[in-house]
């Protein structure tokens, strides 16, 4: 089947931009059927860019560009040009380690918190999470792994 003919509008746009600007990314592209429609969107598995994340996807699903990294995800909004610029700027900030992800859970419970912040805000974020749930497990991840750590709360408020 020729998936490209059946891509939704945003996916066609993304495929065109990547073909021009990031052709090496096309090797990591998959076509996925849009739920309840006869069209497809694309996912680009960016794990080849990452030294730290286990899951790093750029997706055009639901007429928006989204980036998924382990326990964190973000959505880009606006017209196609705006979404593409937001997504590429975000990915570049992750690669340059100008942003890190912070996620938190409690004793096997589902993840209750995730954020993407500048590295100089890590300690403040940790304090904020421990104020909410003192027995949290906090996972900090960065592209190169320079800021990676796992912190276990003691159950006592800081």
N, CA, C and O atoms as a GROMACS GRO file, in nm:
protein
  632
    1UNK      N    1   0.084  -0.118   0.000
    1UNK     CA    2   0.000   0.000   0.000
    1UNK      C    3   0.089   0.125   0.000
    1UNK      O    4   0.192   0.128   0.067
    2UNK      N    5   0.049   0.224  -0.073
    2UNK     CA    6   0.122   0.350  -0.077
    2UNK      C    7   0.066   0.441   0.033
    2UNK      O    8  -0.031   0.513   0.012
    3UNK      N    9   0.130   0.437   0.149
    3UNK     CA   10   0.083   0.513   0.264
    3UNK      C   11   0.087   0.663   0.240
    3UNK      O   12   0.001   0.737   0.289
    4UNK      N   13   0.186   0.708   0.166
    4UNK     CA   14   0.204   0.852   0.145
    4UNK      C   15   0.080   0.917   0.083
    4UNK      O   16   0.048   1.032   0.115
    5UNK      N   17   0.011   0.846  -0.005
    5UNK     CA   18  -0.110   0.901  -0.067
    5UNK      C   19  -0.223   0.915   0.034
    5UNK      O   20  -0.313   0.997   0.016
    6UNK      N   21  -0.218   0.836   0.141
    6UNK     CA   22  -0.326   0.834   0.239
    6UNK      C   23  -0.290   0.908   0.368
    6UNK      O   24  -0.361   0.894   0.468
    7UNK      N   25  -0.183   0.984   0.367
    7UNK     CA   26  -0.146   1.059   0.487
    7UNK      C   27  -0.241   1.175   0.509
    7UNK      O   28  -0.291   1.235   0.414
    8UNK      N   29  -0.265   1.207   0.637
    8UNK     CA   30  -0.343   1.327   0.666
    8UNK      C   31  -0.258   1.450   0.631
    8UNK      O   32  -0.138   1.437   0.605
    9UNK      N   33  -0.319   1.566   0.631
    9UNK     CA   34  -0.254   1.688   0.584
    9UNK      C   35  -0.127   1.722   0.662
    9UNK      O   36  -0.024   1.752   0.603
   10UNK      N   37  -0.134   1.716   0.795
   10UNK     CA   38  -0.017   1.747   0.877
   10UNK      C   39   0.096   1.648   0.851
   10UNK      O   40   0.212   1.687   0.845
   11UNK      N   41   0.062   1.522   0.836
   11UNK     CA   42   0.165   1.420   0.812
   11UNK      C   43   0.233   1.440   0.678
   11UNK      O   44   0.354   1.421   0.667
   12UNK      N   45   0.157   1.479   0.576
   12UNK     CA   46   0.218   1.511   0.446
   12UNK      C   47   0.315   1.628   0.461
   12UNK      O   48   0.426   1.626   0.406
   13UNK      N   49   0.274   1.729   0.535
   13UNK     CA   50   0.358   1.845   0.561
   13UNK      C   51   0.487   1.802   0.632
   13UNK      O   52   0.597   1.840   0.591
   14UNK      N   53   0.472   1.723   0.739
   14UNK     CA   54   0.589   1.678   0.816
   14UNK      C   55   0.682   1.595   0.729
   14UNK      O   56   0.804   1.613   0.734
   15UNK      N   57   0.627   1.505   0.651
   15UNK     CA   58   0.709   1.422   0.562
   15UNK      C   59   0.787   1.509   0.464
   15UNK      O   60   0.905   1.483   0.438
   16UNK      N   61   0.723   1.609   0.409
   16UNK     CA   62   0.789   1.700   0.314
   16UNK      C   63   0.903   1.776   0.382
   16UNK      O   64   1.013   1.784   0.328
   17UNK      N   65   0.877   1.832   0.501
   17UNK     CA   66   0.980   1.909   0.572
   17UNK      C   67   1.098   1.820   0.612
   17UNK      O   68   1.214   1.859   0.596
   18UNK      N   69   1.067   1.701   0.663
   18UNK     CA   70   1.175   1.611   0.702
   18UNK      C   71   1.255   1.566   0.580
   18UNK      O   72   1.378   1.553   0.588
   19UNK      N   73   1.189   1.544   0.469
   19UNK     CA   74   1.260   1.505   0.345
   19UNK      C   75   1.360   1.612   0.304
   19UNK      O   76   1.468   1.580   0.255
   20UNK      N   77   1.325   1.737   0.325
   20UNK     CA   78   1.412   1.848   0.288
   20UNK      C   79   1.521   1.875   0.392
   20UNK      O   80   1.636   1.901   0.357
   21UNK      N   81   1.483   1.869   0.521
   21UNK     CA   82   1.572   1.916   0.627
   21UNK      C   83   1.639   1.806   0.709
   21UNK      O   84   1.751   1.826   0.758
   22UNK      N   85   1.575   1.694   0.724
   22UNK     CA   86   1.627   1.585   0.807
   22UNK      C   87   1.606   1.451   0.737
   22UNK      O   88   1.543   1.362   0.794
   23UNK      N   89   1.658   1.434   0.615
   23UNK     CA   90   1.629   1.311   0.539
   23UNK      C   91   1.673   1.184   0.612
   23UNK      O   92   1.615   1.078   0.590
   24UNK      N   93   1.775   1.194   0.696
   24UNK     CA   94   1.820   1.075   0.770
   24UNK      C   95   1.713   1.027   0.869
   24UNK      O   96   1.713   0.909   0.906
   25UNK      N   97   1.623   1.115   0.912
   25UNK     CA   98   1.516   1.076   1.003
   25UNK      C   99   1.413   0.987   0.935
   25UNK      O  100   1.341   0.914   1.004
   26UNK      N  101   1.404   0.991   0.804
   26UNK     CA  102   1.304   0.912   0.732
   26UNK      C  103   1.327   0.762   0.749
   26UNK      O  104   1.234   0.683   0.732
   27UNK      N  105   1.449   0.723   0.781
   27UNK     CA  106   1.479   0.581   0.806
   27UNK      C  107   1.410   0.529   0.932
   27UNK      O  108   1.399   0.408   0.951
   28UNK      N  109   1.363   0.619   1.016
   28UNK     CA  110   1.304   0.581   1.144
   28UNK      C  111   1.155   0.614   1.150
   28UNK      O  112   1.098   0.626   1.259
   29UNK      N  113   1.094   0.629   1.035
   29UNK     CA  114   0.956   0.670   1.022
   29UNK      C  115   0.865   0.547   1.006
   29UNK      O  116   0.899   0.453   0.935
   30UNK      N  117   0.750   0.550   1.073
   30UNK     CA  118   0.649   0.446   1.053
   30UNK      C  119   0.514   0.513   1.025
   30UNK      O  120   0.487   0.623   1.073
   31UNK      N  121   0.433   0.445   0.946
   31UNK     CA  122   0.299   0.493   0.912
   31UNK      C  123   0.199   0.422   1.003
   31UNK      O  124   0.204   0.300   1.017
   32UNK      N  125   0.109   0.498   1.064
   32UNK     CA  126   0.010   0.440   1.153
   32UNK      C  127  -0.128   0.491   1.114
   32UNK      O  128  -0.147   0.610   1.084
   33UNK      N  129  -0.224   0.400   1.114
   33UNK     CA  130  -0.361   0.435   1.073
   33UNK      C  131  -0.426   0.523   1.179
   33UNK      O  132  -0.419   0.495   1.298
   34UNK      N  133  -0.490   0.629   1.133
   34UNK     CA  134  -0.567   0.715   1.224
   34UNK      C  135  -0.694   0.642   1.264
   34UNK      O  136  -0.764   0.587   1.180
   35UNK      N  137  -0.722   0.642   1.392
   35UNK     CA  138  -0.838   0.572   1.444
   35UNK      C  139  -0.968   0.626   1.384
   35UNK      O  140  -0.992   0.746   1.388
   36UNK      N  141  -1.049   0.536   1.330
   36UNK     CA  142  -1.179   0.573   1.276
   36UNK      C  143  -1.174   0.648   1.144
   36UNK      O  144  -1.276   0.703   1.100
   37UNK      N  145  -1.059   0.651   1.079
   37UNK     CA  146  -1.045   0.723   0.952
   37UNK      C  147  -0.974   0.634   0.850
   37UNK      O  148  -0.920   0.529   0.885
   38UNK      N  149  -0.974   0.679   0.726
   38UNK     CA  150  -0.902   0.607   0.621
   38UNK      C  151  -0.767   0.671   0.591
   38UNK      O  152  -0.707   0.646   0.487
   39UNK      N  153  -0.719   0.751   0.683
   39UNK     CA  154  -0.591   0.819   0.663
   39UNK      C  155  -0.488   0.769   0.764
   39UNK      O  156  -0.520   0.696   0.858
   40UNK      N  157  -0.364   0.809   0.741
   40UNK     CA  158  -0.253   0.766   0.825
   40UNK      C  159  -0.179   0.888   0.879
   40UNK      O  160  -0.181   0.996   0.820
   41UNK      N  161  -0.113   0.868   0.994
   41UNK     CA  162  -0.020   0.968   1.046
   41UNK      C  163   0.118   0.901   1.053
   41UNK      O  164   0.131   0.782   1.026
   42UNK      N  165   0.218   0.978   1.088
   42UNK     CA  166   0.352   0.920   1.098
   42UNK      C  167   0.410   0.939   1.238
   42UNK      O  168   0.382   1.037   1.306
   43UNK      N  169   0.490   0.841   1.277
   43UNK     CA  170   0.571   0.849   1.398
   43UNK      C  171   0.716   0.838   1.353
   43UNK      O  172   0.750   0.755   1.269
   44UNK      N  173   0.800   0.921   1.411
   44UNK     CA  174   0.943   0.914   1.385
   44UNK      C  175   1.009   0.873   1.516
   44UNK      O  176   1.003   0.946   1.614
   45UNK      N  177   1.072   0.756   1.516
   45UNK     CA  178   1.139   0.706   1.636
   45UNK      C  179   1.275   0.773   1.646
   45UNK      O  180   1.368   0.738   1.573
   46UNK      N  181   1.286   0.869   1.737
   46UNK     CA  182   1.408   0.948   1.752
   46UNK      C  183   1.507   0.887   1.851
   46UNK      O  184   1.602   0.954   1.893
   47UNK      N  185   1.485   0.763   1.890
   47UNK     CA  186   1.572   0.701   1.988
   47UNK      C  187   1.718   0.701   1.941
   47UNK      O  188   1.810   0.701   2.023
   48UNK      N  189   1.739   0.702   1.810
   48UNK     CA  190   1.876   0.706   1.757
   48UNK      C  191   1.946   0.836   1.796
   48UNK      O  192   2.069   0.842   1.792
   49UNK      N  193   1.872   0.939   1.832
   49UNK     CA  194   1.930   1.065   1.876
   49UNK      C  195   1.967   1.064   2.024
   49UNK      O  196   2.051   1.144   2.068
   50UNK      N  197   1.906   0.975   2.100
   50UNK     CA  198   1.916   0.982   2.246
   50UNK      C  199   2.018   0.887   2.303
   50UNK      O  200   2.036   0.775   2.256
   51UNK      N  201   2.085   0.934   2.405
   51UNK     CA  202   2.179   0.851   2.478
   51UNK      C  203   2.119   0.810   2.613
   51UNK      O  204   2.180   0.733   2.688
   52UNK      N  205   2.001   0.862   2.645
   52UNK     CA  206   1.946   0.840   2.778
   52UNK      C  207   1.802   0.790   2.778
   52UNK      O  208   1.768   0.703   2.858
   53UNK      N  209   1.719   0.843   2.691
   53UNK     CA  210   1.578   0.805   2.692
   53UNK      C  211   1.559   0.667   2.629
   53UNK      O  212   1.630   0.630   2.536
   54UNK      N  213   1.463   0.593   2.681
   54UNK     CA  214   1.430   0.463   2.623
   54UNK      C  215   1.324   0.479   2.514
   54UNK      O  216   1.309   0.391   2.429
   55UNK      N  217   1.253   0.590   2.516
   55UNK     CA  218   1.141   0.613   2.425
   55UNK      C  219   1.146   0.760   2.385
   55UNK      O  220   1.141   0.848   2.471
   56UNK      N  221   1.157   0.788   2.255
   56UNK     CA  222   1.170   0.926   2.207
   56UNK      C  223   1.105   0.932   2.070
   56UNK      O  224   1.167   0.893   1.971
   57UNK      N  225   0.980   0.979   2.062
   57UNK     CA  226   0.899   0.974   1.940
   57UNK      C  227   0.849   1.114   1.904
   57UNK      O  228   0.806   1.190   1.990
   58UNK      N  229   0.854   1.145   1.775
   58UNK     CA  230   0.787   1.262   1.718
   58UNK      C  231   0.668   1.207   1.641
   58UNK      O  232   0.686   1.124   1.552
   59UNK      N  233   0.546   1.253   1.673
   59UNK     CA  234   0.425   1.199   1.611
   59UNK      C  235   0.338   1.311   1.554
   59UNK      O  236   0.332   1.421   1.608
   60UNK      N  237   0.271   1.278   1.443
   60UNK     CA  238   0.176   1.373   1.382
   60UNK      C  239   0.031   1.329   1.406
   60UNK      O  240  -0.060   1.374   1.336
   61UNK      N  241   0.009   1.244   1.503
   61UNK     CA  242  -0.126   1.193   1.531
   61UNK      C  243  -0.218   1.304   1.582
   61UNK      O  244  -0.173   1.397   1.650
   62UNK      N  245  -0.346   1.294   1.550
   62UNK     CA  246  -0.450   1.386   1.596
   62UNK      C  247  -0.429   1.531   1.552
   62UNK      O  248  -0.463   1.624   1.624
   63UNK      N  249  -0.373   1.549   1.434
   63UNK     CA  250  -0.355   1.683   1.376
   63UNK      C  251  -0.273   1.777   1.464
   63UNK      O  252  -0.296   1.898   1.465
   64UNK      N  253  -0.178   1.720   1.538
   64UNK     CA  254  -0.084   1.801   1.614
   64UNK      C  255   0.049   1.728   1.618
   64UNK      O  256   0.054   1.605   1.611
   65UNK      N  257   0.156   1.803   1.630
   65UNK     CA  258   0.286   1.740   1.648
   65UNK      C  259   0.308   1.721   1.798
   65UNK      O  260   0.289   1.814   1.876
   66UNK      N  261   0.347   1.601   1.836
   66UNK     CA  262   0.371   1.568   1.976
   66UNK      C  263   0.505   1.499   1.987
   66UNK      O  264   0.550   1.431   1.895
   67UNK      N  265   0.568   1.518   2.102
   67UNK     CA  266   0.696   1.453   2.130
   67UNK      C  267   0.678   1.375   2.259
   67UNK      O  268   0.632   1.428   2.360
   68UNK      N  269   0.715   1.247   2.255
   68UNK     CA  270   0.703   1.158   2.369
   68UNK      C  271   0.842   1.110   2.410
   68UNK      O  272   0.919   1.063   2.327
   69UNK      N  273   0.873   1.123   2.539
   69UNK     CA  274   1.000   1.078   2.593
   69UNK      C  275   0.972   1.009   2.726
   69UNK      O  276   0.937   1.075   2.824
   70UNK      N  277   0.988   0.879   2.731
   70UNK     CA  278   0.964   0.802   2.852
   70UNK      C  279   0.836   0.847   2.922
   70UNK      O  280   0.728   0.823   2.870
   71UNK      N  281   0.845   0.911   3.038
   71UNK     CA  282   0.725   0.947   3.115
   71UNK      C  283   0.676   1.089   3.087
   71UNK      O  284   0.584   1.136   3.153
   72UNK      N  285   0.735   1.156   2.991
   72UNK     CA  286   0.698   1.294   2.960
   72UNK      C  287   0.654   1.304   2.814
   72UNK      O  288   0.705   1.234   2.728
   73UNK      N  289   0.558   1.392   2.788
   73UNK     CA  290   0.522   1.424   2.650
   73UNK      C  291   0.476   1.569   2.641
   73UNK      O  292   0.433   1.628   2.741
   74UNK      N  293   0.484   1.624   2.522
   74UNK     CA  294   0.438   1.760   2.499
   74UNK      C  295   0.371   1.768   2.362
   74UNK      O  296   0.399   1.688   2.274
   75UNK      N  297   0.284   1.865   2.347
   75UNK     CA  298   0.212   1.887   2.221
   75UNK      C  299   0.245   2.025   2.167
   75UNK      O  300   0.265   2.119   2.243
   76UNK      N  301   0.252   2.035   2.036
   76UNK     CA  302   0.276   2.163   1.968
   76UNK      C  303   0.146   2.204   1.899
   76UNK      O  304   0.077   2.121   1.841
   77UNK      N  305   0.115   2.331   1.907
   77UNK     CA  306  -0.011   2.381   1.852
   77UNK      C  307   0.013   2.495   1.754
   77UNK      O  308   0.120   2.557   1.755
   78UNK      N  309  -0.085   2.521   1.671
   78UNK     CA  310  -0.077   2.630   1.575
   78UNK      C  311  -0.090   2.577   1.434
   78UNK      O  312  -0.133   2.464   1.413
   79UNK      N  313  -0.052   2.659   1.338
   79UNK     CA  314  -0.053   2.611   1.200
   79UNK      C  315   0.067   2.517   1.180
   79UNK      O  316   0.150   2.504   1.269
   80UNK      N  317   0.075   2.454   1.065
   80UNK     CA  318   0.180   2.354   1.041
   80UNK      C  319   0.320   2.410   1.061
   80UNK      O  320   0.404   2.346   1.123
   81UNK      N  321   0.346   2.530   1.008
   81UNK     CA  322   0.479   2.590   1.024
   81UNK      C  323   0.512   2.614   1.171
   81UNK      O  324   0.624   2.588   1.215
   82UNK      N  325   0.415   2.664   1.245
   82UNK     CA  326   0.436   2.693   1.388
   82UNK      C  327   0.462   2.565   1.465
   82UNK      O  328   0.556   2.559   1.546
   83UNK      N  329   0.380   2.462   1.442
   83UNK     CA  330   0.400   2.334   1.512
   83UNK      C  331   0.536   2.275   1.480
   83UNK      O  332   0.606   2.227   1.570
   84UNK      N  333   0.574   2.278   1.354
   84UNK     CA  334   0.702   2.221   1.314
   84UNK      C  335   0.817   2.294   1.383
   84UNK      O  336   0.909   2.231   1.434
   85UNK      N  337   0.813   2.426   1.384
   85UNK     CA  338   0.918   2.505   1.449
   85UNK      C  339   0.923   2.475   1.598
   85UNK      O  340   1.031   2.456   1.654
   86UNK      N  341   0.806   2.470   1.663
   86UNK     CA  342   0.802   2.437   1.806
   86UNK      C  343   0.864   2.300   1.833
   86UNK      O  344   0.944   2.285   1.925
   87UNK      N  345   0.827   2.202   1.753
   87UNK     CA  346   0.878   2.066   1.772
   87UNK      C  347   1.029   2.060   1.752
   87UNK      O  348   1.100   2.001   1.834
   88UNK      N  349   1.079   2.120   1.645
   88UNK     CA  350   1.223   2.117   1.618
   88UNK      C  351   1.302   2.194   1.724
   88UNK      O  352   1.409   2.151   1.765
   89UNK      N  353   1.249   2.308   1.768
   89UNK     CA  354   1.316   2.385   1.874
   89UNK      C  355   1.320   2.305   2.003
   89UNK      O  356   1.422   2.303   2.072
   90UNK      N  357   1.209   2.238   2.036
   90UNK     CA  358   1.203   2.157   2.157
   90UNK      C  359   1.304   2.043   2.151
   90UNK      O  360   1.379   2.020   2.246
   91UNK      N  361   1.306   1.972   2.039
   91UNK     CA  362   1.401   1.860   2.023
   91UNK      C  363   1.544   1.910   2.034
   91UNK      O  364   1.627   1.846   2.098
   92UNK      N  365   1.575   2.025   1.974
   92UNK     CA  366   1.709   2.082   1.983
   92UNK      C  367   1.744   2.118   2.128
   92UNK      O  368   1.856   2.094   2.172
   93UNK      N  369   1.649   2.176   2.202
   93UNK     CA  370   1.673   2.208   2.343
   93UNK      C  371   1.700   2.082   2.425
   93UNK      O  372   1.784   2.084   2.515
   94UNK      N  373   1.631   1.974   2.394
   94UNK     CA  374   1.656   1.846   2.462
   94UNK      C  375   1.797   1.797   2.428
   94UNK      O  376   1.871   1.757   2.518
   95UNK      N  377   1.834   1.799   2.301
   95UNK     CA  378   1.965   1.750   2.257
   95UNK      C  379   2.078   1.833   2.319
   95UNK      O  380   2.181   1.778   2.356
   96UNK      N  381   2.058   1.964   2.330
   96UNK     CA  382   2.160   2.051   2.388
   96UNK      C  383   2.157   2.048   2.541
   96UNK      O  384   2.236   2.118   2.605
   97UNK      N  385   2.069   1.969   2.599
   97UNK     CA  386   2.049   1.959   2.743
   97UNK      C  387   2.014   2.093   2.806
   97UNK      O  388   2.050   2.120   2.921
   98UNK      N  389   1.943   2.175   2.731
   98UNK     CA  390   1.889   2.298   2.788
   98UNK      C  391   1.758   2.270   2.859
   98UNK      O  392   1.706   2.355   2.932
   99UNK      N  393   1.703   2.150   2.837
   99UNK     CA  394   1.584   2.103   2.906
   99UNK      C  395   1.608   1.961   2.954
   99UNK      O  396   1.676   1.882   2.888
  100UNK      N  397   1.551   1.928   3.070
  100UNK     CA  398   1.555   1.792   3.124
  100UNK      C  399   1.412   1.753   3.162
  100UNK      O  400   1.327   1.840   3.182
  101UNK      N  401   1.386   1.624   3.171
  101UNK     CA  402   1.254   1.580   3.216
  101UNK      C  403   1.262   1.538   3.362
  101UNK      O  404   1.363   1.484   3.408
  102UNK      N  405   1.153   1.564   3.433
  102UNK     CA  406   1.141   1.526   3.573
  102UNK      C  407   1.008   1.452   3.585
  102UNK      O  408   0.904   1.506   3.549
  103UNK      N  409   1.011   1.330   3.637
  103UNK     CA  410   0.890   1.249   3.654
  103UNK      C  411   0.887   1.196   3.796
  103UNK      O  412   0.991   1.176   3.858
  104UNK      N  413   0.766   1.173   3.848
  104UNK     CA  414   0.755   1.123   3.984
  104UNK      C  415   0.641   1.022   3.996
  104UNK      O  416   0.537   1.034   3.930
  105UNK      N  417   0.665   0.923   4.082
  105UNK     CA  418   0.563   0.823   4.114
  105UNK      C  419   0.575   0.790   4.262
  105UNK      O  420   0.669   0.832   4.330
  106UNK      N  421   0.478   0.715   4.312
  106UNK     CA  422   0.481   0.672   4.451
  106UNK      C  423   0.466   0.522   4.455
  106UNK      O  424   0.369   0.467   4.403
  107UNK      N  425   0.561   0.454   4.515
  107UNK     CA  426   0.566   0.310   4.539
  107UNK      C  427   0.483   0.226   4.442
  107UNK      O  428   0.379   0.172   4.477
  108UNK      N  429   0.530   0.216   4.321
  108UNK     CA  430   0.467   0.134   4.220
  108UNK      C  431   0.339   0.193   4.162
  108UNK      O  432   0.282   0.138   4.068
  109UNK      N  433   0.296   0.305   4.216
  109UNK     CA  434   0.176   0.372   4.166
  109UNK      C  435   0.206   0.431   4.029
  109UNK      O  436   0.322   0.453   3.993
  110UNK      N  437   0.104   0.456   3.957
  110UNK     CA  438   0.118   0.521   3.827
  110UNK      C  439   0.192   0.655   3.844
  110UNK      O  440   0.183   0.718   3.950
  111UNK      N  441   0.263   0.696   3.741
  111UNK     CA  442   0.332   0.825   3.745
  111UNK      C  443   0.229   0.935   3.765
  111UNK      O  444   0.132   0.944   3.690
  112UNK      N  445   0.250   1.020   3.864
  112UNK     CA  446   0.155   1.127   3.892
  112UNK      C  447   0.205   1.264   3.849
  112UNK      O  448   0.132   1.362   3.857
  113UNK      N  449   0.328   1.271   3.802
  113UNK     CA  450   0.384   1.402   3.772
  113UNK      C  451   0.491   1.389   3.664
  113UNK      O  452   0.572   1.296   3.666
  114UNK      N  453   0.491   1.482   3.570
  114UNK     CA  454   0.603   1.493   3.476
  114UNK      C  455   0.612   1.637   3.428
  114UNK      O  456   0.511   1.705   3.410
  115UNK      N  457   0.734   1.681   3.408
  115UNK     CA  458   0.759   1.818   3.362
  115UNK      C  459   0.888   1.819   3.282
  115UNK      O  460   0.970   1.728   3.291
  116UNK      N  461   0.903   1.923   3.206
  116UNK     CA  462   1.027   1.945   3.132
  116UNK      C  463   1.075   2.084   3.173
  116UNK      O  464   1.004   2.183   3.155
  117UNK      N  465   1.195   2.090   3.229
  117UNK     CA  466   1.243   2.216   3.288
  117UNK      C  467   1.388   2.241   3.250
  117UNK      O  468   1.455   2.154   3.195
  118UNK      N  469   1.435   2.361   3.280
  118UNK     CA  470   1.576   2.394   3.264
  118UNK      C  471   1.654   2.327   3.377
  118UNK      O  472   1.602   2.318   3.489
  119UNK      N  473   1.775   2.281   3.352
  119UNK     CA  474   1.852   2.212   3.455
  119UNK      C  475   1.870   2.292   3.584
  119UNK      O  476   1.878   2.234   3.692
  120UNK      N  477   1.878   2.425   3.575
  120UNK     CA  478   1.898   2.503   3.697
  120UNK      C  479   1.773   2.506   3.786
  120UNK      O  480   1.778   2.561   3.896
  121UNK      N  481   1.663   2.448   3.742
  121UNK     CA  482   1.541   2.442   3.823
  121UNK      C  483   1.516   2.306   3.886
  121UNK      O  484   1.411   2.284   3.946
  122UNK      N  485   1.612   2.215   3.874
  122UNK     CA  486   1.592   2.078   3.923
  122UNK      C  487   1.564   2.074   4.073
  122UNK      O  488   1.467   2.012   4.115
  123UNK      N  489   1.648   2.139   4.154
  123UNK     CA  490   1.632   2.130   4.300
  123UNK      C  491   1.498   2.188   4.345
  123UNK      O  492   1.434   2.131   4.434
  124UNK      N  493   1.455   2.297   4.285
  124UNK     CA  494   1.325   2.355   4.318
  124UNK      C  495   1.213   2.258   4.283
  124UNK      O  496   1.116   2.245   4.358
  125UNK      N  497   1.226   2.190   4.170
  125UNK     CA  498   1.125   2.093   4.126
  125UNK      C  499   1.119   1.975   4.223
  125UNK      O  500   1.011   1.927   4.257
  126UNK      N  501   1.235   1.928   4.266
  126UNK     CA  502   1.240   1.818   4.364
  126UNK      C  503   1.168   1.858   4.492
  126UNK      O  504   1.086   1.783   4.544
  127UNK      N  505   1.198   1.977   4.542
  127UNK     CA  506   1.132   2.026   4.664
  127UNK      C  507   0.981   2.033   4.645
  127UNK      O  508   0.905   1.994   4.734
  128UNK      N  509   0.936   2.082   4.530
  128UNK     CA  510   0.793   2.092   4.500
  128UNK      C  511   0.726   1.954   4.504
  128UNK      O  512   0.618   1.939   4.561
  129UNK      N  513   0.790   1.855   4.444
  129UNK     CA  514   0.733   1.719   4.440
  129UNK      C  515   0.728   1.660   4.581
  129UNK      O  516   0.626   1.602   4.620
  130UNK      N  517   0.837   1.675   4.658
  130UNK     CA  518   0.838   1.618   4.792
  130UNK      C  519   0.740   1.689   4.886
  130UNK      O  520   0.693   1.628   4.982
  131UNK      N  521   0.708   1.814   4.860
  131UNK     CA  522   0.604   1.881   4.938
  131UNK      C  523   0.469   1.818   4.912
  131UNK      O  524   0.386   1.806   5.002
  132UNK      N  525   0.446   1.776   4.786
  132UNK     CA  526   0.319   1.714   4.749
  132UNK      C  527   0.310   1.571   4.800
  132UNK      O  528   0.209   1.531   4.859
  133UNK      N  529   0.415   1.494   4.778
  133UNK     CA  530   0.417   1.353   4.820
  133UNK      C  531   0.560   1.320   4.864
  133UNK      O  532   0.648   1.298   4.781
  134UNK      N  533   0.581   1.317   4.993
  134UNK     CA  534   0.715   1.302   5.049
  134UNK      C  535   0.779   1.167   5.018
  134UNK      O  536   0.902   1.155   5.022
  135UNK      N  537   0.700   1.067   4.988
  135UNK     CA  538   0.756   0.933   4.961
  135UNK      C  539   0.769   0.905   4.811
  135UNK      O  540   0.764   0.790   4.769
  136UNK      N  541   0.786   1.009   4.733
  136UNK     CA  542   0.794   0.996   4.587
  136UNK      C  543   0.927   0.937   4.541
  136UNK      O  544   1.030   0.948   4.606
  137UNK      N  545   0.918   0.874   4.426
  137UNK     CA  546   1.037   0.835   4.349
  137UNK      C  547   1.044   0.936   4.235
  137UNK      O  548   0.950   0.949   4.157
  138UNK      N  549   1.156   1.008   4.225
  138UNK     CA  550   1.172   1.111   4.123
  138UNK      C  551   1.280   1.066   4.025
  138UNK      O  552   1.390   1.028   4.066
  139UNK      N  553   1.248   1.072   3.897
  139UNK     CA  554   1.342   1.035   3.791
  139UNK      C  555   1.373   1.160   3.710
  139UNK      O  556   1.282   1.224   3.655
  140UNK      N  557   1.501   1.195   3.702
  140UNK     CA  558   1.545   1.309   3.622
  140UNK      C  559   1.625   1.253   3.506
  140UNK      O  560   1.716   1.172   3.525
  141UNK      N  561   1.590   1.295   3.383
  141UNK     CA  562   1.658   1.246   3.264
  141UNK      C  563   1.697   1.361   3.173
  141UNK      O  564   1.624   1.460   3.159
  142UNK      N  565   1.813   1.346   3.112
  142UNK     CA  566   1.858   1.442   3.012
  142UNK      C  567   1.915   1.365   2.893
  142UNK      O  568   1.949   1.247   2.904
  143UNK      N  569   1.925   1.432   2.782
  143UNK     CA  570   1.966   1.369   2.655
  143UNK      C  571   2.099   1.295   2.666
  143UNK      O  572   2.108   1.178   2.629
  144UNK      N  573   2.203   1.361   2.716
  144UNK     CA  574   2.335   1.299   2.729
  144UNK      C  575   2.348   1.216   2.856
  144UNK      O  576   2.441   1.137   2.870
  145UNK      N  577   2.254   1.235   2.948
  145UNK     CA  578   2.262   1.165   3.076
  145UNK      C  579   2.338   1.243   3.182
  145UNK      O  580   2.358   1.193   3.293
  146UNK      N  581   2.381   1.365   3.151
  146UNK     CA  582   2.461   1.444   3.245
  146UNK      C  583   2.383   1.483   3.370
  146UNK      O  584   2.444   1.508   3.474
  147UNK      N  585   2.251   1.490   3.362
  147UNK     CA  586   2.170   1.530   3.476
  147UNK      C  587   2.088   1.413   3.531
  147UNK      O  588   2.007   1.432   3.622
  148UNK      N  589   2.109   1.293   3.478
  148UNK     CA  590   2.028   1.179   3.518
  148UNK      C  591   2.050   1.141   3.664
  148UNK      O  592   2.162   1.136   3.713
  149UNK      N  593   1.939   1.116   3.731
  149UNK     CA  594   1.945   1.059   3.866
  149UNK      C  595   1.806   1.015   3.907
  149UNK      O  596   1.705   1.059   3.852
  150UNK      N  597   1.803   0.927   4.004
  150UNK     CA  598   1.678   0.881   4.064
  150UNK      C  599   1.688   0.914   4.212
  150UNK      O  600   1.788   0.883   4.277
  151UNK      N  601   1.584   0.975   4.265
  151UNK     CA  602   1.582   1.017   4.405
  151UNK      C  603   1.461   0.953   4.471
  151UNK      O  604   1.350   0.960   4.419
  152UNK      N  605   1.483   0.891   4.586
  152UNK     CA  606   1.375   0.830   4.661
  152UNK      C  607   1.347   0.913   4.785
  152UNK      O  608   1.438   0.941   4.863
  153UNK      N  609   1.222   0.953   4.802
  153UNK     CA  610   1.183   1.030   4.920
  153UNK      C  611   1.180   0.941   5.043
  153UNK      O  612   1.165   0.819   5.033
  154UNK      N  613   1.193   1.003   5.158
  154UNK     CA  614   1.196   0.930   5.284
  154UNK      C  615   1.058   0.917   5.347
  154UNK      O  616   1.040   0.844   5.444
  155UNK      N  617   0.962   0.988   5.292
  155UNK     CA  618   0.829   0.989   5.352
  155UNK      C  619   0.812   1.106   5.446
  155UNK      O  620   0.701   1.135   5.491
  156UNK      N  621   0.923   1.175   5.478
  156UNK     CA  622   0.917   1.293   5.564
  156UNK      C  623   0.919   1.418   5.479
  156UNK      O  624   0.992   1.426   5.380
  157UNK      N  625   0.839   1.514   5.518
  157UNK     CA  626   0.835   1.641   5.445
  157UNK      C  627   0.971   1.709   5.457
  157UNK      O  628   1.035   1.706   5.562
  158UNK      N  629   1.013   1.773   5.347
  158UNK     CA  630   1.141   1.846   5.348
  158UNK      C  631   1.126   1.976   5.420
  158UNK      O  632   1.222   2.052   5.432
   0.00000   0.00000   0.00000
